[in-house]
Amino acid sequence: MTVTGSMAQGPADSAGIALRDVQVRGHRVRSYLQDSAGVQVMSMEMMAEMPKILGNADPMRYAQLMPGIQSNSEFDAGLHIQGCDNSHNMVSIEGVPLYNVAHLLGFFSIFNPSHYSTMSMEKSPRHAFAPNRIGGVLSMNHADTLARRTSGEIAIGPMSSQGTLRLPAGCKSQFTVSARAAYLNLLYSRWLKIDGQQMRYFFSDYNLTYRYQPDRRNTVWADAYIGNDRGSYKEADYGLSTRMDWGNAMGAVHWRHQSSQGWKAEQCVYVTHYANRLKMEQATFALSLPSDVTTVGYRGRLALSRMTLGMEYGWHSLQPQSPETDRQRNSTPYNEPRQHAHELSVSADHTLGLTTRLALESGLRASVFRTCSQRTFASADPTLSLVWTAGRQTRLTLNGLVRHQYLLRTGFSSVGLPTEFMMAADKRYAPQWVTGASLTFDTYLWDRSLRVSAEVYYKRLANQVEYVGNAFDFIFSDYSLDKAQISGSGHNYGLCLMAERRKGRLTGWLSYTYSRARRHFSGTRLAGSYPADHERPHELNMVGTYRLDRHWSFGGTLVVASGTPYTRIKRFYLISSNIVTEYGPHNGERLNPYLRLDLSANYDFCARNGKRRGINFSLYNATMHSNDIFRRLKVYKNGFAYKPYRFILPVLPSVSYYQNF
């Protein structure tokens, strides 16, 4: 920063100097990332500058580009954080859980970024008030301030259009309404094909938030979301017709109070629901795989000067995947009963200053989980962090934790199909739990224009569930959930590095992650140790934005990663028109390395006073690199093919219009 100007000398006996014509110049911090006590916070303003997929910039996709979080494929919008499965995370709106946040076969998520202010993410439970999950915690958050006048945003893309409207209701309250709907079949019907077969798809998202601030110490807000996906696909070679329907609905009321004595209280009551319906029909069979989950809950937290107390309660009603069959070759009926469970947790966190630079953060979370079968699980999970700081520039944190998870997610597809489902821990499947430790170093250089961080971690996982069945089990064999799943253990370890430029016209980050995720299932048909399905040992991510002038800005992302594991088919047989396969070692092979470069350019016709109007040009996979999603076997009338399945188009261009008002 520089200060220039002229000085006017005061009287001789005066100790003061008067300045006039002063100019202060400096580089504004343009970083879209913040870090607070181990929680990464990403501003949704970043989405306006970044490459868009068919007109949509997705927060979850950019969360995948953070260090320690591994991407997977185009059909996977999940997060694999520090080697953990996507099922280990909790994804929420202001702490209210959602159970499947994927759109378009996992291509991107249900979150409309213009409705939110920030996305916060904790890669591993560091505080006792973090929920009962052994993975990470991601939350979409609203702005704390009220709009003084009507404002909003619209975006019109080739696949969908979306808009957000903020309406002040007096000086103390505000409505925020957002909607997004697709018309993919109208413009992209020729591209929605798999092996030449037509697919039809539609989705929609609707958000409503009402915020009321009666005074400066109290805030009340009500939040609602509803979204739905519908898809269909016909496989002419097999005479197979598939229909998919899934969606979320959520409603919540929050209250926050800041007292004059310094303590703060937050409370929330909510209900959240997710359901999916997958149906497949052929001449000889009809199969439906319904599942759903509903949670009614309460969260409360009291933050004092050095201590935070919390309580959470949730009542869960779950329908695990329960096949409904007709005209099937296998006539054995199977019905998975509905599950009900109560989950109660109390937590306490305390911060103790050992020296001026060293602090000890400790926490304890006690949980009780009781199912309808009268099975009760209880745990007391500690967290411990030793934090050393050197002013505002450098921080070193040593963290240890134990955490249990009682809601399990499983299913036979990891490519975005709505076939995964929730189930409760019971006498068959014990709660999952993790013990872990991490060491994190974080520092700022050159007047905080550059941030450098490094982290090493290790996690030991217990009672892991892996689904080893497939869709044909429902048709050609006596299916049961117990036969389709195995339980075992695992361990994750890795190294994460990041350098972030935070000031100037060019901002962004470069990150590298080395991660191993091993799984062990002794005494089963998958006996031994092997990599998890999502494991990518090496991943390099680059994210950057550049502001050229008042009209042009540019954005880009680069992902270079190892291929994910898969189980190779050694040979197969056709017996009575049924395919019988013989596999090699489980996850014994890897797909080809992954490479993707995305580019974007924004041209603003008008950009002043916070208002923007312009056009975004984006290229997804600008290098046209063919990335394998998975390998599959397909039998035709006159032959067969066993080859990688890749994304529909080698490159995906997009042009969209945006306007802020």
N, C-alpha and C positions, 0 to 999 in steps of 0.2 A: 504494500500500500504506500502511496506517496501523497504528501500534503504540500500544496503550493499556494502562494498568495503574497500579499504585502502586509506590512505591519505599521501600526500607528503608535508612536511612543506616547505614553501618558505623562502626567506631571512628574517633575524630578523626584519628589518625595513619595511617589506612588510605587507600589510593589507589583502592580499589574501591567500587563501588556495587552492591548486590544488588537485583535486580528480583523481584517476585512478582506473581502474578495477571496475567501478560502475555497479551494477545490480539493476534494478528497477522491482519490482514484484507487481502485483495487479490483481484483478478480473475484467475482461472486462465486460462491460454492454452488456448483450445479449438480452435485452428486445426487443420484436418485436412491442411494442406499444410506442407511443409518444403522448403527449397532449400539444397543443398550442392554447391558447385563446379559449378554449372550443371545439376545433376540435381534434378528435381522429385520429391518423395516424397509420395504420398497415402496416408493411413491408411485401412485398410479399415473402421474404425469409422464412417467417414462413410456407408457404404452403409446402415447401420441407420436413419439419419435422413432419407434422401432418397426422392423418389418412386420407386415401383416399377412396372415394366411387367409386368402379369399376375403380380405377386408377386415379381418378380426385379429387384433393383437391380444394374446391370451396371457394373463398373469401366471398361470401354472406353467406354461411353456418357458417363461423367463425365470421362474423359480428353479427350473431344472438346470439352468446355466450357472447357478451358484456353486461355490466349492463344497465338496462333500455330498452333493446331490447329483445323482447320475440320471441322465436321460436314457431312453430305451429305443423306441421306434416311433414312427409317425402315428401308429395306432395305439399309443400308450400315453395318456395324459397324467399318469400317476407319478408319484415321487418316491424314489429309492434313496433314502437319506441314511448316510453312513452305513451302507450295506444292508439296511433293513428293507423288508418288503413294503409295498404300498399299503397293504392291509394293516401295517403297524402304526400308521399315521392317523391323526385326527385332523380333518379339514372342516372349517367352520365359518360361519358369519357371526362375528362378534362373540365367539365362544360357543355358539349353538351348532352342534354337529350336523353334518350332512354325510350321507353314506355312499353316494356315488356321484361324482361331480364331472363325469365325462360326457361330452357331446361327440357326435359324428364318429362313432366307433373309436372313441378315445383321441380323436385328432386335436381337440381342444376342450376346455372346460366350460362349465355353465356360468362362469362369472363375467358379467358385463362390467369392465373396469371403470366406466364413467359413473357408475353408481357408488363407487367406493373411493376413499381417500388414500388408504395405504393397505399393503399386505404385510403382515408380520409373520415371522417364521422362527421357531426355535427347533434347532436340529436334534436336540436331545434334551430330555427333561432335566432342567437345572434347578427348578424350584418345586416345592412340595405342592403348590396349587396347580401345577400342570396336570392335565387329565390322565386317566388310567390308560395310557398308551406307551408301548415300548419303543416307538419310533419318534418321528417329529410331530410338531404341532404347527399348523398353518391357519391363519385367521384373516378374513377380509374385514376391514374396519371402515367405519364412516368418519367423516370430518366432525370435529368437536364444535365448530362454529356454525352459526346460522347465516344464511344468505340474506343480505339486506334488500335485494331486489330479485325479480324473476330472472333466472338464468338457466342455461341448459346446453346440451350437446346433441348433435345428430351425426350419424355416420352411415353412409349408403355404400354398400359393397356389392360385388358380383354374386355373393352367396346369400347374404342376409343384410338387413338394415336394423339399426338400433338407435335408441334415443334416450336421453335423460332430461327431466324437467324438474327444476327446484323452484317451489312456489312458497314464498313467505306468507304466513297466515298471521298477520299482525306483527308486532315487534318481538314476540317471545316464542314463536313456533314456526315450523316449516314442514312442508310435504316434499318428498323426493320420490319421483315416479320414474321407473325405467322399464323399457320393453325392447325385446329383440325377437325377430322372427325370420325364418329362412324361406327362400324361394329357390332352393338349389335345383330342384327338378326342372324349373322353368328355363334356366340358362345353361345348366351343366348336365343335362340328361344324357348327352352322348359320352360324357366322361365318367358317369357313374356306372361303370361296367366292370365286372370281374370275370375274366376269361370270356369276354364277349357277351356275358349275361347281364341284363338290366337290373339295377338296384334303384329303389326309390327311397327318399329320406326327407324328413321334416323335423325341425325342432323349434322350440320357443322358450323364452325366459321372461318372467315378469317380476319386478321388485317394487315394493312400496314401503317407504320409511316415513314415520311421523316423529318429529323431534320437538320437544317442549322444554323451555328453560324459564321457569317462573322467576328465578333469581339467579345470581351468580354462583350460588352454592348447590343448586339442584338441577339435574337434567333427567328428563324422562323421555324415552323413545320406544316406539313400537315398530317392529320389523316384520316383513312378510316376504316370502319368495315362493314361486311356483314355476316349475319347468317341466317340459315333456318332450320325449323323443319318440318318433315313430319311423320304422323302416321296414322294407320288404325286399325280398330277393328270390328269384326263381332260377334254379339250376336245371336247364333243359335236358342235359345228358342223363341225369338221374331222375327226372320228373319230380324234383324236390322243391317245395315252396316253403320259405321261411318268413315269419313275421316277428317283429320286435317292437316292444312298447315298454318304456321305462321312464321314470321321472321322480322328482323330489317336490315336497311341499314343507314349508317351515313357517312358524309364527312365534314371535317372542315379544315380551315386554321387559324393558330394562329401566333401572333407576340408579342414579349415581348421586351421592351426597358428599360434599367437601365441607367439613366443619371449620369453624373459626379457630378451634384448638389445634388444627393440623391433621387430624385423622380423616380418612376417606373410606366410605362404604359403598359397595356395589351389590346389586341384587338383580336376578333375572329369573323369570319363569318362561318356559318354552314348550313347544311340541314340534317334533320333526318326524317326517314320514318318507319312506322310499319304497317303491314297488317296481318289479319288472315282470314282464310276461314275454316269454319266448315260446313260439309255436313253430313246429315243423310238420309238414304233411307230405306224404307220398302215397302211392296207390295201395301199398301194403301196410301202412301204419300212419298214425297221427300222434304227435307228442307235444305236450305242453309242460313248461318248467316254470311255474309261478313261484315267487318268493317276495317277501316284504319284511319291513322292520319299522316299528313306531316307538319313539321314545318321548315320554313326558317327564320334564325335569325342572330342577331348581338349582341355581348357583348363587352363593353369597360369599362376599369377601370383605374383610375389615383390615385396612392398612393403617398401622400405627407408625410411630417414629422409626423403630427398628424391627418391628415384628408385623407379620401379615398372617391373619387367621382366615381360614376358608372352610366352607362346607358345600357339598354337592350331593344331590339325590337324583336318581333316574329310575323310572319304571319302564322296562323294555318288553315289548311284545314282538316276537320274531317268528316268522314262518320260513324255516330253511327250505331250500329247494326241494319241492315235493312233486315228483313226476305224475302227470296225468296222461294216460295212454289210451289209445283206441286203435283197433285193427292191427295191433302189434303182433310181432312174431313171438315175443316173449309174453306169456299170459300171466306171469306171477305179479300180483298187485303189490305196490309199495307206497306207503304213506308216511312221511316224516311229520310227527305231531308238532303243533304250534308250541312255542316256548314262551314263558313269562319269567321275568327276573327283576329283582330289586337290587340297586347298586347305591351304596352310601359311602361317602368319603369325607373325612375331616382332615385338615392340613394346618401346619404351622411352619412359618419361615422366620428366621431370626438372623440379623446381621450384627456381628461383633467386631469392633475396631480393635485390632491387636496393637498396631502402631499407626503412625500417621500415613503409612503407605500400605500396610498389610491389613486385610480384613478377612474374617471367617464368616461365610454364609452357610447356615445349616438349616435343614428342613426335615420334617417327618410327615408322611401321608399314611393315614390308617384307613383301610377300606374293608367293607363287608359286601359280599355278593351272594345272594340267595336265589335259587331257581325254584320253579314250580314243582320240581321233583324233590323238594325239601333238602337239596344239597347246598351247603353253605361253605363258602371260601372266605378267608380273612387274611390280610397281610398288613405289615407295617413297613413302609418303604422309605428309607432315609436318602437324603441328598446332602452332599457336602462339597463346598467350593472354597478354595483358598485363593484370594485375589490380591495381587501385588500391582500397584499403580505408581507411575512416575509422572506426576502432574496430569495434564490433559493429553499427553502424547502417547504414553506406552502403558500397556496392561498385559499382565501374565496371569492366566487362570488355570488352576488345577482342579478338575471336577470329578467327582465319583457319585454313582447312583445305583439304586435298585428300584425297579418299577414292574408292576403287574398289569396285565391286560385281560379283561374278562369277556369282551365281545370279540369273536373271531370271525374273520372274513376268508372265504375260500371259494373255489369254483374251477371249472375246467378250461377256462380261456383267459389268456393274458393279452389279447389283441383288441381290447375295446368292446367286445361283445357283452351284452348284459346278462352274463351267465354266472357271475360271482354273486354270492349271497352271504348274509350274516347268520351266525348262530351263537348261542351262549355257551360258556364253559359249563360242563356238567361232569357226571361220573365217567363219561367216555373220553372227554377231552378236557384236560386240566387247564387252568389259566396259563397263558404265556407269561414269561417273565424274563427280565434282562438284568445283568450286572455289567457295569461299564465304567470306564475312566477315560478322560481326555485331558490334553494339555494344549492350551491355546495362547498364542502370542499375537498381539495386535499393537501396531504403532503408526503414528502419523509423521510424515517428513515434509520438509520444504514448506513451512508455513501452512501445514495441514492440507497441502494440495495433493499429496500422495499418501495413500493408506496401504500398508503392507500387513498381511496376516498369515499365520501358519498354524496348523492344528494336526495333532496326531491323536488317534482314538483306538479303543479296543472295546468290543462288546461280546459278552457271552450270552447266548440265547437258549432258552429251555422251553420244552413243550411246543415246538413248532409243528404246524399242520401243513401238509402238502397234499394237494388233490392229484391223484394219479389216474383217474378215470377219464372217460370221454363220452361224447354224445351217443355213441353206438352201444354203450353199456346199457342204456335204458331200453334198447330195442332188441338186442341179440342175446342178452344174458340176464340172470337174476340180479337186479341192481339193489344195492343198499349203500347208504352213506358210509358205513363203516368199512365196506370193501373198497370204496373209492378213495379213502384217505389213509394216510400214514402219519405217525407222529415221531418226532425226533428232536435233535438239538442243532446248534450251529454256533459259529463265531464270526465276527466281522472285525476287520482292522484296516487302518488306512492312514494316508497323509494327504492334507489339503493345503494348497498354497494359493494366495491371491494378491495381486497388486491392482489398486484402483486409483485412477486419476480423477480428481474431484473438482478441479477448477479449470477455467479456460474454455475455449470453443470446443475442444476435443475432450470428451469425458467417457468413462467406461471402465471395464475391468478385464483382466486376464487371469484365469484360474486354471490350476492343474490339480487333478485328484487321482491318487493311487488308492484303489480300494479292492479288498478281497472279502467275499462273502461265501463261507463254506457251510455246507449242511451235512448232517450225519443222521442216518436212519438205520441203526443196527438192528438186526433180527428181522428185517423185512426184505422184500424183493429188491429194494434199493439199498441194500446193505453197503456200507462204506462211506467215504467222504467225497463230495463232489461240489462244484460251484453252484450257487443259486442261479435261477433262471435269468435274473437281471444283472448278474455280475459283469462289469466292464472294468478290468484291472486299470486301464489307463484312459483318462479323458481330459482333453484340453478344450477350454471354452474361452472365446473372446467376444466381448460385447462392447460396442462403441457408438457414440452419437457425435455428430459434428455440426455446429451451427456456422454456415458460411456467411449469411447476411440476414437481413430482415425478411427475406422471402424464402431462401433455400436452407433446408436442413437435411442431414443424411444419417442413416442408421445402418448397422450391420451386425450380424452374429456369425460366428464360426464354431463348429463342433467337430472335433477329431477324436475318435474313440475306438477302443477295441470292440470286436464283435461279441455279441452275447452267446452263451452256450446253447446247444440244442442236442437232442438225442437222435442219432442217425439211424435210419432204417437200413438194416443189412440186406434183408430180402423180404418178399411178400408173396402170398399165394391167394389165388381165387378159388374158393371152395363153396360150391352151391351159390354162386353170385355174391358171396361174402368175402371181404378182404381180411386176410389174416396176416399180420405183420410180425417180423422178428427184428428186434431192436439191438443196437450195440450198447456200449456203456452209457449210462444215464448222464446227460449233459457232457458227454465225452468229446464233442466237437464244438467248434465256434464258427459263427457266421463271419463273413468278411468284415474287415474294419469299416467303421462308419465315418462318413465325411459329409458335411452339409454346410454350405455358405448361403446365408440369406441377406439380401440387400434391400434398402428402401430409400426413397427420396420424397420429401415433403416440399410442396410449393405453396406458400401462403399468399393468397391474394391480398389479405388484410391481416395484420397481426399487431394490435395495439390495445392497451387497457385490458389485457387478459382475453381479448376476443380474437379468434382465429377462424379463417375460412380458406380452404384450399383443397388440394388433391394429393393423395398418397399413391406412389408407384412402388410396388413391391415385387421381388423375385424370391420365391421359396426354392431352395436348392439350385442356386444360380450356376453352379458348376456342372449340373446335370449328372452328378455321380449316382450310380445305381446302388442304393442301399437295400440290403436284405432285411426283410421283416421277420420271416420264418421260412423254413423249408417244408414243402408239403408234397404228398403223393396224390396224383390224380390219374384215374384209369379212364381211358376213352374207349370208344367202340373198337378202334383198330390199333390200340397201343396204350402206353402209359407214359407218365412224366413224373420225375422226382427232381425238383429244382427249387431254387429260392423264389419266394413270393415277394414282389416288390411293389412299391407305391404305384398307383395308377398312372401318373404322369411323371416323366423325368424331371420336369421343371414346372413350377406353378406360378404364373404371373398373376398380378392382381392390380386393379385400379379402383380406388374408392374416393368418395367425396366426404369431407368432414367440415363441420361448422360449430363453433362455440358462440353463444349469444348471451 
